[in-house]
């Protein structure tokens, strides 16, 4: 491994959902495999449950749930060598400003890393400028690296922080085609089609019900196959995005229910892909995991190829297909040039997958060896974004001066009784929020449509 960072590093990863914990923790492990890893889960609507963390399967040496102000207090420059921010853009921006203030006067400061958890298909400039100021902004592909640098250069900000790598969870054994296994040479299991759903794509009940019905119809047309609907979360849980019409509830209301060879499944995506012969999705990052292994992968066009769906990202991939085409046996064949530009080596690539992180490891080695890194300097300041930045900081308990607002500061230093009470209140508030999203909000919208 080239330019390995020192093994005694200590890394803090701040994540605000299960998917971002997966990306952040795995990225930290790729960049400094032997480092001590402390996990911090940001308190909010998408804070992962113990079940979701177990499903992700990435353990930390220590883990705790915190508010933004609590994290700033915990990110001690004498304790950590690396801080990795795996959160939405606004949170990253607030933490960059908060850390800049918290580390003022310190003899040394940690290196700060951030990036994106998957495909970047919307809010490119907004998300990137909110991440500017980190020492390393990871780009998951050559195409992303080029786009990121163009955005930074376009506003006169330095693009030097952009480092090309790959998604950290592209792993697993290469796919062995089902036919090549002699029909039942894979242990007697049936040919398996996996529909990987997404919490917010599509974003309405009608389209989600349509996709579920088509998966069920595919199972009916092919009784010799098994069709798995891979779910991201159980009812009451949230991931990065809000899920207002969970597939579990839609399946329960289907007339006659799902066919016997079609069922809902949970679990680690990598383990599900181990038994997948065809991966079907609208635009999930699971498509990239599948393509990396060489599994036939279909990106659905049934609802159109549209920016809000994210499937426009797969233009030129060779993977666009409809349920009608899949029903009659079509298997998409990916374009190798497209795969290369997207940071997906493919199952037959000559370049080792882990080599994609060599640049990032080399940059990190240089940063942690620097005894006096310059202060963090985000592009957004009170001068460049006086009407935008204060709102972002306030949402995370920070004043325009980067100091903690009084109420946030008091909440960050509770005694044992207050800490216990606050934990109960957080759980109650989260449950109420999720209930409102999944039960009350849809009813109000239906009433408004009358």
N, C-alpha and C positions, 0 to 999 in steps of 0.2 A: 504494500500500500504506500503510495507516494506521500511525502510530507505529512506524516501522521502527527496530530497534535499530541502534546505530552499526556501520558495516561493518568496523571494525578489531577486533571481538570475537574472542576465542579460546575455543573450546569443547572440553571433554573429554567424550567419551561412553564410559561403561563398560557393556559388554553381556556377557551370559553364554551366548548362543546365536545362531544365524543369524537367527531371527525377531526376537529382541530387538535385534540390531544393525540390522536393517532398520527397525524402528520408531524406535529411538533416533536413528540417523543421519538418517533422513528428517525426523523431528520437529525435530532441530537445524537442518536446512536450511530447513525451513518457517519457523522462528522467527527465524533470523538467516542469511539466504541467503548473505551474503558473508563470514561468519565463517570463520576458520581452524578446521578440524575435526581433532582428534586422537582416534583410536580406541584404546580399551583393551579387549582381550578377556580376560575373566576365565577363568583356568585352571580346568577342571573337566570333567565327563563330556560336556558339550554344547558345549565350545569348538568353534566352526565351523572347518571345513577351508578351504583356499584355494579349492577348487571351490565350496563353499557360499557363500563371500563373493563370488566372481565371479558366481554365479547371482543373488544379491541385487542386485548392480549398483549399490551405493552406495559410492563411493570416499571414503577419508579422506586428509587431507594427510599423516598419519603413522599408523602402526598397530603395536601390540605386544601380546603376550600377557603377562598379569601375574597375580600372586596378589592377594588383597584387600589385604594389607599393603603390597605393592609399589605398588598404585594409590594408597593413602593417602600414600605418600611422593612419588609423582609429581604429585599434585594440588596443585601449588604455588599458593598464592593470589596470588603475584606474576606467575604465568604465565597463569592462566586467569581469564576473566570469568564463564564459565558451566560448571557441571558437570551433566551429564545422566546419571542413573542408570537404565539400562534393564535391570533384573534382576528376579529373583524377590523377593518381599517381604522375606524374611529377609535377603537380601544388601543390599537398600536400607536396612533398619534398621541393620545393622552399619556400613554406610558412612556413614550420617548421624551415628552416634555417633563413628566413627573420624575423620571430617572435623571434627566439632565440637572434638575434642581437638587434631587436627593444626593447626587454624587459631587456636587460642587465642593471644592476644597479637598477631595480625596486624593491621596497620593497616586492611586491608579484606579481604573474603572474596568468593569467587564466589557467584553466584546458583545455587541447586540446584533442578533440575527432575526429576520422575519421573512415572510414569503406568503405563498398562497397554497391552500390545501388541495387544489385540483385545477380543473380547466378554468381559465380566465376568459369568460365570454361576455361579461357586462361590466359597466362602471370601471373601465380600464384606467382612465386618467385619475378619477376620484380615488380609487383604491390605491393606486401607486403613489400619488402625492401624499396620501395619509401614511404611507409606509416609509416615505423618504426621511432620512435622518438616521436610520439603522446603519451599522457598519457593513452589513451584508443583507441584500435583498435577493433572495433566491428566486431564480426563474427555472421552471420545471422543464423547459425545452429551449432549443435554439430559437424557435419562432418567438417565444415569450421574451427571451433575453433581448432580441432585436426590438421588439415592441416596447419593452420597458425603457431601454436606453433612449429610444426616440421620444417618448413622453418626457423624460427628465431633461433631455437636451432642449425640447421645445419650450420649456419654461425657464431655461437658463440654470437649471439645477444640475449638479454633478451626477453623471451616470456611473461613476466609478464603483458604487456599491453593488451594482447588478452582477450577479455571478450565476452562470448557467450550471444546472445540475440535472436532476430528474426527480420524479415523484419517488419518495422513499419506500413506498409499499409495493413496488412492482417486483414480485417475488414468486416463488413456487416452481414446481416442475413443469417442463414443457408439455404441451398437450399431445397425447397420442391419439390420433384419429380413431373414432369408434370402429369404423369398418376394418381398419388395419389390425384391430384387436380381435377380429374374428367374430364380431357380433356380440358374443357374451364373454369375450376374453378379459373384460374389465371386472371380473368377479361376479358376473351374472346380473349386474345392474342394468336397467333399461337405459336407452338413449335419453339423456336428460337435457331439457330446455329450461334455462333459468331466466325469469323476467326480473331484472334488478330495478326496483321501484325507487322513487325519490320523494322526499317529504314535500317539496313545493313545486315540482314539475311533473305534470301540469298542475296548475293551481286552483282548479275548480272540480267540483264533484262529478259533473257530467263527463268530462274528459277522462277522469280517473276511472270512473265506472266503465266507460267504453274500453279502456285498455285492459281492465280486469276481465271483462266479458270476452275480449279477443283472446286472452291467454287461456281462458276456460274453453273457448271454442276450439283452439288449437289442440288442447288435450282431448276433446271429443273426437276431432278428426283423426287423431293419432293415438288410439288407445294403447298402442305398444310403447309409447313414450311416457316419461314422467315430466310434468311441468311444475316447476317450483317458482312460487312468487316470493322472492327474497325481500324481506321487510327490514327496514332500518331500525325501527323502535317499536316497543310495545305501547298500547294505549296509555296515555298519561305521561309518556316520556317525550322529550323533544331532542332533536339534533340541531345542526347548524341553522336549519330553517324550520318555520312553523308548519305543522301538518294539520290542516283543518278537517280533512276527510280521510281518516286512516283507512287503508285497504282492509284491515281486519273488520271494520264495521260495514264496509261496502260488501265484502264477501258474505257476511252474515245475513245480508238482506237480498242476496241473489235468489231468485225463484229456483227452488230445487237444490240450492247450494252449489259448491264446486264439484266437478266430476271427481270420481274416485282416484284418478291419476293426476290430479292437480291439487296442490296444497300450499299453505303458507309456511315459510320457514324463517328462522332467525339464524344467528351465528356469525362467526368470523367470515368475511367475504372470501378470503383465501382458501378456507376449508370448503366452502361451497363450490368454488371454482375447481377444486380437485376432482369433482364428479360432474363437471359441466361439459356438454358437447356443443351447446349453442347458447350464447349469452345474448339476451335481448334487453334493450333499454331505450329510454328517450334520449338521455345525454349524461348518464351517470359516469363518474370517474371509474366505476367498475369496468367500463368498456376498455379503458386503457390497461387495466390489470389483465383483462382477458386477452387483449391483443398482444400484450407482452409475452404471454404463454403460448400464443399461436392458436387459441381457441376461436372458432368461427364466431363472429360478433356482428350483431345487427343493431343499427341505430334507427329507430322507428321514424317513418315519415307520415304515419297515419293522421297526425294532427297538424301536418304541414312542417316545412323546414323554416323555423322562425326564431328570431333572436330571443324572445322570451322563454322559449323552450331550451335553448342552448344547443340544439342539434345542428345549428348552422356551423358550429365549430368543426363538424365532421365533414364539411364539404371537401370533396377531393379524396376522402379516405377510402372510398370503395365500399363503405359499410352501410350506407343508407339503404333501407329496405322497408317494406310494409308487411303487416301481418298476412295480407293476402299472398304475397310472394313467399313468405316463410311457410305458409300452410301447404303450398304445393312443392316444397322441397328446396327452395333457393337457399344457398349458403353464400353470403358475401365474402369477397376476397379482398383483403386490405392492400392498399398501395404502399409499397416499401419506402418510397421517397417521402410520402406523407408521414409515415410512422417515424422515420428518422428525424424529421423536422419537429415532431411532437415529443421528442425525448423518449420514444418507445423503441428500444432496440429490436424487439421481436424475438421469437424463440430461436431463430437460426442466425442471430447476429454474431459476428466474429468478435466484437468488442465486449469485454466483460461488463455487465451491468454496473457493478460497484465502481468501475472506473469513472462513471459519470459524476461522482462526488469528489474526484481528485482536485479539481479547481477550488471547490469550496473548502476542502480540508487544508489546502495550501494557503488560502487566504486567511483561514482561522488561525493557522500556526503562526503566520506573520503578526496577526493582531494580538494574540495572547503573549507573544514575545516582546511586544512593545511596552516598555515600562511607563509610558505617559501618552496614552491615546488622547487626541483632542476632545473637547467637550462635544456631546451630541448636539447636532445642529439641524433640526428638521427644516424643510422648505417653508412650511407654514409657521408664521410668527404673528404677533399682534400687528406687525406692520404689513405683511403680505396678505393676511386673511383675518382682518380685524372683525369682520362680521360673521365669520365661520368658526374660527378656532375657539373662542370663548364658550360656545355652545357645546362643542365636543368635550372640552375640559370639564365643564359643569356636569355633563352626564356621568362623569366618572369621579365626581366629588372633588374636583380641582378648581381653584379660582384662576382668573386670567394671569395671575402672578406665578402660577404653577404650584402654589401652596394648597394644602388640603383645606377645603371649606370646613368651618367650625364643626358642623354636625357630622361630617365624614371623619374628621379627626377624632372626635369623641367616640364614635362607633368603632374606630380601629383599635381602641385601647380598653376593652371591656374587662370587668372582673369576672370571676367564675360564674356567678349567678347570671349576670347580664349575658355572658357568652352562651350559657345554656338556654336562656330565654330567646336570644337572638336566633339560635339554631332552630328552635321550634317555630318561630315566626317566619324564618326563611322557608322552611318546608311547607308551612301553611300557605304562604303567599304564592309559592311556586305551584302548588296544587290548585289554588284558586285561579291563577293565570291560565294554567293549562286547561282547566275546566271551561273557562270563559272562551278560549280560542276554539275548542273542539265542540262545545255544546251550545253556548249562548250566541256567539257571533254568527254561526250559520243560520240559526233561527231568525235572528234580526234581519239578515240579508234576504231570507226567503219572504219575510213579512214585507220588506221594502219593495219586493218585486211584484207584490200583488196589485 
